[in-house]
Amino acid sequence: MAGTLRSMTGFGQAGGELSQRLRAEVRLTSVNSRFLEVALRTHPRVETAELEAAVRPVLAAGLARGRVQVTVDLALLARASAGLVLHWEVAELLLAALAQRPAGIELAPLELRDLLALPGFAEGGGELGLTPEEQQALLALVGQARDGLVAVREREAAALLPQVAGEIALLTSFRGWLAEVNDQVRSSLMARLSDRLASLLDGTEVSQDRLLQEAAVAADRADVAEEVQRLAAHLDHFERLLAQGGPVGKKIDFLLQELLREVNTAGSKCREAGMGERVVEAKAALEKLREQCANLE
Protein backbone atom coordinates (compact mmCIF):
# COMPACT_ATOMS: atom_id res chain seq x y z
CA MET A 1 0.00 0.00 0.00
CA ALA A 2 3.03 2.28 0.33
CA GLY A 3 4.64 4.09 -2.54
CA THR A 4 1.80 6.13 -4.05
CA LEU A 5 -0.26 8.92 -2.53
CA ARG A 6 -4.03 8.52 -2.63
CA SER A 7 -7.01 10.68 -1.92
CA MET A 8 -10.02 9.35 -0.02
CA THR A 9 -12.66 10.17 -2.63
CA GLY A 10 -13.31 8.16 -5.75
CA PHE A 11 -15.44 5.63 -7.60
CA GLY A 12 -14.97 2.08 -8.82
CA GLN A 13 -17.18 -0.54 -10.41
CA ALA A 14 -17.13 -4.07 -11.80
CA GLY A 15 -19.69 -6.51 -13.14
CA GLY A 16 -19.97 -10.12 -14.17
CA GLU A 17 -21.78 -13.42 -13.75
CA LEU A 18 -21.69 -15.11 -10.38
CA SER A 19 -23.24 -18.32 -11.69
CA GLN A 20 -25.57 -19.55 -14.40
CA ARG A 21 -28.47 -17.96 -12.54
CA LEU A 22 -27.02 -14.67 -11.23
CA ARG A 23 -25.20 -11.62 -12.51
CA ALA A 24 -23.91 -8.81 -10.26
CA GLU A 25 -22.91 -5.17 -10.70
CA VAL A 26 -20.72 -3.76 -7.92
CA ARG A 27 -20.30 -0.01 -7.37
CA LEU A 28 -17.98 1.56 -4.81
CA THR A 29 -17.97 5.21 -3.77
CA SER A 30 -15.71 6.62 -1.07
CA VAL A 31 -15.49 9.88 0.87
CA ASN A 32 -13.29 11.20 3.68
CA SER A 33 -13.16 9.44 7.02
CA ARG A 34 -10.63 9.09 9.82
CA PHE A 35 -10.81 5.30 9.52
CA LEU A 36 -11.93 2.67 7.00
CA GLU A 37 -15.72 2.41 7.20
CA VAL A 38 -17.71 0.02 5.02
CA ALA A 39 -21.44 0.14 4.32
CA LEU A 40 -23.07 -2.56 2.15
CA ARG A 41 -26.32 -2.31 0.26
CA THR A 42 -27.73 -5.04 -2.02
CA HIS A 43 -30.63 -5.05 -4.50
CA PRO A 44 -32.54 -7.25 -3.95
CA ARG A 45 -31.69 -7.87 -0.31
CA VAL A 46 -29.30 -10.76 0.27
CA GLU A 47 -29.93 -12.97 3.27
CA THR A 48 -26.23 -13.80 3.80
CA ALA A 49 -25.47 -12.14 7.13
CA GLU A 50 -21.72 -12.72 6.74
CA LEU A 51 -21.45 -10.90 3.42
CA GLU A 52 -20.56 -7.47 4.83
CA ALA A 53 -17.95 -9.02 7.11
CA ALA A 54 -16.47 -10.81 4.09
CA VAL A 55 -16.40 -7.63 1.97
CA ARG A 56 -14.44 -5.57 4.49
CA PRO A 57 -11.10 -7.46 4.32
CA VAL A 58 -11.26 -7.34 0.52
CA LEU A 59 -11.47 -3.55 0.67
CA ALA A 60 -8.90 -3.31 3.46
CA ALA A 61 -6.39 -5.09 1.22
CA GLY A 62 -6.18 -1.92 -0.88
CA LEU A 63 -7.63 0.91 1.22
CA ALA A 64 -6.50 2.32 4.57
CA ARG A 65 -9.02 5.11 5.19
CA GLY A 66 -12.31 6.45 3.87
CA ARG A 67 -16.01 5.70 4.14
CA VAL A 68 -16.80 3.24 1.36
CA GLN A 69 -20.37 2.63 0.19
CA VAL A 70 -20.67 -0.77 -1.51
CA THR A 71 -23.74 -1.20 -3.70
CA VAL A 72 -24.46 -4.62 -5.22
CA ASP A 73 -27.18 -5.03 -7.85
CA LEU A 74 -28.12 -8.66 -8.49
CA ALA A 75 -30.00 -9.81 -11.60
CA LEU A 76 -31.44 -13.26 -12.29
CA LEU A 77 -30.37 -14.61 -15.67
CA ALA A 78 -33.29 -17.03 -16.12
CA ARG A 79 -36.93 -16.68 -15.16
CA ALA A 80 -37.05 -20.28 -14.04
CA SER A 81 -34.34 -19.50 -11.52
CA ALA A 82 -36.28 -16.74 -9.90
CA GLY A 83 -37.98 -19.12 -7.47
CA LEU A 84 -41.15 -17.06 -7.77
CA VAL A 85 -44.39 -18.92 -8.51
CA LEU A 86 -47.56 -16.96 -9.31
CA HIS A 87 -50.86 -18.72 -8.55
CA TRP A 88 -53.18 -17.22 -11.14
CA GLU A 89 -56.07 -19.37 -9.90
CA VAL A 90 -56.09 -17.20 -6.77
CA ALA A 91 -56.53 -14.13 -8.99
CA GLU A 92 -59.34 -15.88 -10.89
CA LEU A 93 -61.15 -16.62 -7.63
CA LEU A 94 -60.77 -12.98 -6.63
CA LEU A 95 -62.22 -11.77 -9.92
CA ALA A 96 -65.14 -14.18 -9.61
CA ALA A 97 -65.87 -12.88 -6.12
CA LEU A 98 -65.64 -9.25 -7.27
CA ALA A 99 -68.08 -9.98 -10.10
CA GLN A 100 -70.75 -10.72 -7.50
CA ARG A 101 -70.40 -7.34 -5.78
CA PRO A 102 -73.60 -5.27 -5.35
CA ALA A 103 -74.57 -2.96 -8.18
CA GLY A 104 -73.30 0.58 -7.96
CA ILE A 105 -69.94 -0.28 -6.36
CA GLU A 106 -67.23 0.73 -8.80
CA LEU A 107 -63.65 -0.47 -8.38
CA ALA A 108 -60.41 0.64 -10.03
CA PRO A 109 -58.76 -1.91 -12.34
CA LEU A 110 -56.49 -4.38 -10.55
CA GLU A 111 -52.74 -3.93 -10.99
CA LEU A 112 -49.87 -6.35 -10.43
CA ARG A 113 -48.92 -4.77 -7.10
CA ASP A 114 -52.47 -5.43 -5.90
CA LEU A 115 -52.17 -9.09 -6.82
CA LEU A 116 -48.73 -9.45 -5.24
CA ALA A 117 -50.22 -8.21 -1.96
CA LEU A 118 -52.95 -10.87 -2.19
CA PRO A 119 -52.26 -13.81 0.21
CA GLY A 120 -51.46 -16.97 -1.71
CA PHE A 121 -50.89 -15.30 -5.10
CA ALA A 122 -47.06 -15.16 -5.05
CA GLU A 123 -44.87 -17.89 -3.57
CA GLY A 124 -41.08 -18.02 -3.05
CA GLY A 125 -40.31 -14.35 -3.66
CA GLY A 126 -38.46 -13.62 -0.39
CA GLU A 127 -34.84 -12.71 0.17
CA LEU A 128 -32.34 -13.99 -2.33
CA GLY A 129 -29.67 -16.36 -1.07
CA LEU A 130 -26.12 -16.79 -2.41
CA THR A 131 -24.32 -20.08 -2.62
CA PRO A 132 -20.73 -20.16 -1.29
CA GLU A 133 -19.46 -20.20 -4.88
CA GLU A 134 -21.58 -17.18 -5.80
CA GLN A 135 -20.36 -15.28 -2.75
CA GLN A 136 -16.72 -15.93 -3.70
CA ALA A 137 -17.41 -14.72 -7.23
CA LEU A 138 -19.05 -11.61 -5.80
CA LEU A 139 -16.02 -10.91 -3.59
CA ALA A 140 -13.81 -11.18 -6.67
CA LEU A 141 -15.91 -8.47 -8.32
CA VAL A 142 -15.58 -6.34 -5.18
CA GLY A 143 -11.80 -6.72 -5.51
CA GLN A 144 -11.92 -5.56 -9.14
CA ALA A 145 -14.06 -2.55 -8.21
CA ARG A 146 -11.66 -1.78 -5.34
CA ASP A 147 -8.71 -1.73 -7.77
CA GLY A 148 -10.61 0.74 -9.95
CA LEU A 149 -11.36 2.89 -6.91
CA VAL A 150 -7.68 2.85 -5.89
CA ALA A 151 -6.64 4.01 -9.37
CA VAL A 152 -9.07 6.95 -9.21
CA ARG A 153 -7.86 7.91 -5.73
CA GLU A 154 -4.24 7.82 -6.92
CA ARG A 155 -5.03 10.09 -9.87
CA GLU A 156 -6.78 12.59 -7.59
CA ALA A 157 -3.79 12.71 -5.25
CA ALA A 158 -1.38 13.14 -8.17
CA ALA A 159 -3.40 16.09 -9.44
CA LEU A 160 -3.12 17.66 -5.99
CA LEU A 161 0.68 17.45 -5.74
CA PRO A 162 1.58 20.56 -7.81
CA GLN A 163 -0.59 22.74 -5.55
CA VAL A 164 0.94 21.18 -2.43
CA ALA A 165 4.46 21.70 -3.81
CA GLY A 166 3.70 25.38 -4.41
CA GLU A 167 2.65 25.95 -0.79
CA ILE A 168 5.67 24.03 0.52
CA ALA A 169 7.95 26.21 -1.60
CA LEU A 170 6.36 29.32 -0.07
CA LEU A 171 6.90 27.97 3.45
CA THR A 172 10.50 27.05 2.63
CA SER A 173 11.04 30.62 1.40
CA PHE A 174 9.50 31.91 4.64
CA ARG A 175 11.89 29.77 6.71
CA GLY A 176 14.90 31.10 4.77
CA TRP A 177 13.70 34.67 5.19
CA LEU A 178 13.14 34.09 8.91
CA ALA A 179 16.72 32.84 9.30
CA GLU A 180 18.07 35.96 7.59
CA VAL A 181 15.86 38.26 9.65
CA ASN A 182 17.01 36.60 12.83
CA ASP A 183 20.64 37.49 12.04
CA GLN A 184 19.66 41.14 11.62
CA VAL A 185 17.54 41.43 14.76
CA ARG A 186 20.42 42.17 17.18
CA SER A 187 21.81 45.12 15.22
CA SER A 188 18.31 46.48 14.57
CA LEU A 189 17.36 46.29 18.24
CA MET A 190 20.70 47.83 19.27
CA ALA A 191 20.22 50.84 16.99
CA ARG A 192 16.60 51.37 18.05
CA LEU A 193 17.40 51.01 21.75
CA SER A 194 20.32 53.44 21.46
CA ASP A 195 18.15 56.05 19.72
CA ARG A 196 15.38 55.67 22.28
CA LEU A 197 17.73 56.01 25.26
CA ALA A 198 19.46 59.02 23.70
CA SER A 199 16.10 60.69 23.24
CA LEU A 200 15.00 59.95 26.79
CA LEU A 201 18.28 61.05 28.40
CA ASP A 202 18.52 64.22 26.27
CA GLY A 203 22.19 64.00 25.37
CA THR A 204 23.47 62.25 28.49
CA GLU A 205 26.04 59.61 27.67
CA VAL A 206 24.88 55.99 27.98
CA SER A 207 27.13 53.16 29.16
CA GLN A 208 27.98 50.97 26.17
CA ASP A 209 28.06 47.89 28.40
CA ARG A 210 24.56 48.61 29.73
CA LEU A 211 23.35 49.26 26.22
CA LEU A 212 24.76 45.93 25.03
CA GLN A 213 23.19 44.17 28.00
CA GLU A 214 19.73 45.59 27.31
CA ALA A 215 20.04 44.86 23.61
CA ALA A 216 21.10 41.29 24.35
CA VAL A 217 18.01 40.72 26.51
CA ALA A 218 15.72 42.17 23.85
CA ALA A 219 17.43 40.15 21.10
CA ASP A 220 17.11 36.95 23.11
CA ARG A 221 13.37 37.47 23.46
CA ALA A 222 13.06 37.99 19.71
CA ASP A 223 15.39 35.14 18.73
CA VAL A 224 13.68 32.65 16.36
CA ALA A 225 16.65 30.34 15.73
CA GLU A 226 14.86 27.37 17.32
CA GLU A 227 11.71 28.03 15.32
CA VAL A 228 13.78 28.21 12.11
CA GLN A 229 15.42 24.90 12.94
CA ARG A 230 12.14 23.15 13.72
CA LEU A 231 10.48 24.57 10.62
CA ALA A 232 13.28 23.14 8.51
CA ALA A 233 12.93 19.72 10.17
CA HIS A 234 9.13 19.66 9.76
CA LEU A 235 9.27 20.73 6.10
CA ASP A 236 11.90 18.08 5.38
CA HIS A 237 9.70 15.46 7.06
CA PHE A 238 6.71 16.70 5.05
CA GLU A 239 8.52 16.23 1.74
CA ARG A 240 9.75 12.78 2.77
CA LEU A 241 6.18 11.71 3.56
CA LEU A 242 4.99 12.91 0.16
CA ALA A 243 7.80 10.97 -1.51
CA GLN A 244 7.08 7.90 0.60
CA GLY A 245 3.42 7.81 -0.43
CA GLY A 246 0.86 5.37 0.91
CA PRO A 247 -1.50 6.18 3.80
CA VAL A 248 0.35 9.18 5.25
CA GLY A 249 -2.59 11.58 5.64
CA LYS A 250 -2.74 11.37 9.44
CA LYS A 251 1.00 12.05 9.78
CA ILE A 252 0.75 15.02 7.42
CA ASP A 253 -2.16 16.42 9.43
CA PHE A 254 -0.05 16.24 12.60
CA LEU A 255 2.91 17.91 10.85
CA LEU A 256 0.71 20.78 9.69
CA GLN A 257 -0.31 21.41 13.30
CA GLU A 258 3.36 21.50 14.31
CA LEU A 259 4.23 23.85 11.45
CA LEU A 260 1.43 26.22 12.44
CA ARG A 261 2.67 26.21 16.04
CA GLU A 262 6.17 27.25 14.94
CA VAL A 263 4.86 29.98 12.62
CA ASN A 264 2.64 31.34 15.40
CA THR A 265 5.56 31.38 17.84
CA ALA A 266 7.81 33.11 15.33
CA GLY A 267 5.06 35.63 14.61
CA SER A 268 4.74 36.50 18.30
CA LYS A 269 8.48 37.26 18.39
CA CYS A 270 8.82 39.05 15.06
CA ARG A 271 7.42 42.51 15.66
CA GLU A 272 9.70 44.44 13.34
CA ALA A 273 8.07 46.44 10.55
CA GLY A 274 7.17 44.25 7.57
CA MET A 275 7.48 40.93 9.41
CA GLY A 276 3.79 40.57 10.16
CA GLU A 277 2.93 40.44 6.47
CA ARG A 278 5.29 37.52 5.87
CA VAL A 279 3.88 35.65 8.85
CA VAL A 280 0.34 36.10 7.51
CA GLU A 281 1.45 34.73 4.13
CA ALA A 282 2.94 31.67 5.83
CA LYS A 283 -0.28 31.06 7.77
CA ALA A 284 -2.32 31.37 4.58
CA ALA A 285 -0.07 28.77 2.91
CA LEU A 286 -0.56 26.40 5.84
CA GLU A 287 -4.34 26.83 5.67
CA LYS A 288 -4.28 25.95 1.97
CA LEU A 289 -2.12 22.92 2.72
CA ARG A 290 -4.57 21.81 5.39
CA GLU A 291 -7.45 22.00 2.94
CA GLN A 292 -5.52 20.24 0.19
CA CYS A 293 -4.18 17.45 2.39
CA ALA A 294 -7.43 16.82 4.32
CA ASN A 295 -8.42 14.42 1.52
CA LEU A 296 -5.21 12.36 1.57
CA GLU A 297 -5.53 8.77 2.72
N, C-alpha and C positions, 0 to 999 in steps of 0.2 A: 504493500500500500504506500510505501515511501517512494519518493523520487519525483512525483508530479503534484503540483498544487491543484486543488479542486475547490470549487464553490460548493454551496449546499443546496442550490436550486437547480432544477433540471427536469428532464422528462425522458422516459425510455419505454419501449414497447416491444412485444414479440407475440407471435401467434403460431399455432400449429395444431395438429391432431393429437389428442391424448390416447385415442383408441379408435376402433372402427365405429364407435357410437358417439364419441364426443370430440369437439373441437374447442379450443380455448384461445381467447385474446387477453393478454396481460398488459396492463398499463401502469406505469410507475410515475408518480410526481413527487418531488421533494422540495421542502422549504427549510428555512433556518431552524435549528434547535440546538440546545446545549449538548444533547445526547442523541443516540440513535433511537428513534421512535418509529414503530411500525403499526400501521392500521390496515386491516384487510377487509375488503368488501367483495362479495361474489354475487353474480346474477346468472341464474337463480341461486338462492341460498344453498350452500353446501353443508351437509350435516356433519362433516368430519371436524370434530372439535380440535384435533391436533394440527390442523392445517396451518393456522397462524403461527403456532410454535415452530413448525417445520420451515416456514417461509423466512423467519427472522435470521437464522444462521446463514442462509443463502445470501441475504442482503448484507449481513455483517462481514461476509468474506470480501466485499469490495467497498463497503461504506463504513465510515467511522462515526459520522454525525449527520443530523438532519432528521426531519419528520417525513417519513415516506408513506404515501398513500398507495396501497396496492389494490388495484381494481381488476377482478377476473370476470370476464364474460364467457359463459359456457353455452355452447350450442349443440343440440342433438343432430347427428348426421342422418338419422333414419327415423321415420315416424313410428315404426314398429318398436324402436328402442325407447320411445318416450315413456313407456310404462303407464300411459294414461288411457283408460278405457271409458268411453262415453256410452251410457245406457240410454239409447234413444226411446226405448219403450217407456221409460219414466216420463219423458217429455210428451209422448203420445197420450199417456194416461192423464197428464196435466191438461193437455188441450181438450181432451174429451170431457174432463170435469168442468173446464171453463165454458165449454159450449152449452152447458146446462144452467148457466147463471141466469138470474132473473132478467127480464127485459128492462131496458133502460140503463143498465150498468155497462158503461163503455170502459174498455181497458186499452192501454197503449200496447203496441206490438211487442212481443217478447224478443229480447236480445240474448246473445250468447252469455253475457255476464249474469243474466237472470237465471239461465239454465244451470250455469256452473254453481250458483248458490243454492240450487235445489238439491236437497238430501237424496243421495242415491244416484244422481245423474252422472257424476264424474267419480272415477275410482283410480287410485294409484298416482295422483298428481301432487304428492307431498314433496318434501325436500329431496334434492338430488344427492345421491351418494357416489363417492369416487372409490374405485378399486385401488389397492396399493400401487399397481402398475400405472394407473392414470394419475395418481398423486405424484409419483416420481417424474412422470412426463411433464406435469404441471410445474414442478419445482425446477426442471430444466429450462422451461420457458421463462420462469422468474429470473433465473441466472442470466439468460440472454438479454432480457429487458434491463436487468441491473447493469450489464456491461454497456448497454446503450446509454443508460443514465450516467454512468461514470464518465463516458466520453464527452457528453454534453457538459458535465460539471468541470471537466478539465479544460474544455474550450472557454468556458466562462471565466475561469481563473486566469487563463493565459491572456485573455482580452483585458483583464484588470491590471496586469503587471506593469505596462507602460505608465499608467497613472500613479501606481504605487511608487515606481522608480523616480518619478518626477518629484513627489513629496519627500522622499528620502534624500534626494539631492539637495532640496531646499534646506532640510534639517542639517545635513552635513555642512552646507555653507554657513548656516547659523552657528554651528559648533566652532568652525574655523574662525568666524568673525568674533565669537565670544572669547576665544583664546587670545586673539590679537588685542581686543579691548582690555582684557585682564592685565596685559603687560603695560598698558598705558594708564591704568587707573592710578597707580602710585604717584606718578609725576603730575597728573591732572589734579588729584586731591591736594598734593603739596602746594601747587601754584594757587589753587583756590583758597586753601587755608591761610597761606601767607598773605594774600590780598585781603582777606576778611579781617585777620588780626591787625594788619597795618591800618586798616580803616577804623577799627575799633579803638586802637591805642593812639591814633592821631600822631603818627610820626615816631613814637617811642620804639626803640630798638627791641627786637624779639630774639630770645635765645634760640640759636639754630638747633641746639640739641633738643629743646622743648618742642620746637616746631617739627622736627623729625619724629619725635615720639608721638605727638598727636596725629601726624600724618600716617604713621605706621599703624596706629590703632584704627583709624578710619579706613585705611587700605585693607586691613585684615578683615574688617566687617564686610567690605565689598568684594573680597576675593572670591572668584568663581572657578578656581583651578580644579577643585574636586568635582564640581558640576560638569566642567568641560571633559574631564577624564571619564566620568560615568556616562555622559552622553555618547562619547566615542565608543565605549564598550557596548552600550545598548544598541547603537546603530549597527555596529559590526555583527552583533548577535542577530539582529533583525535580518540583515542581508544573508547571513548563513542559514537562517530558517527558510527564507524564500528559496535559496538554492537547494536546500535539503528536500523541500517539497513534502508531500504526504499530509497527514492530519496535524497541521501545526497551528491552526487557528486559535486555540486556547492560549498557547505560548505567546503568540503575537499579541493577543489582547492584553496579556499581562505586561509585556514589554512596552506597549503603548501607554499603559498607566504609569510605568516607571519613567518613561521619557517625559510625560507631562509633569511629573513631580519635579524632575530636574529643571525643566524649563521654567516652572513656577518659582522654584527656589532662586534660580539665576535672575529672574525678573524682579524678585523682591530685593535683590542686591544691586542690580544695575539701575541706578537712578540718574545716570548722566543723560544729558540732552541727546535725543535721537535713539537711545537704547530701547525705550518702550515700544517704538514702532517695530523694531526687529523681533522683539519678544512676541508681540501680537501676531506677526507673520508666522513665527514658529508654532504658536498655538493653533493658528488656522490650519497649518499643514498637518498637525497632529489630529485635528478634528476630521479632516478629509481622509486621513489614513484610517481612522477609526471606522468611518462610514464604509470605506472601500473594503476593509479587511473583516468587517462584521459577518460577511457572507462566506468567508473561507472555512473549509472543513477543519 
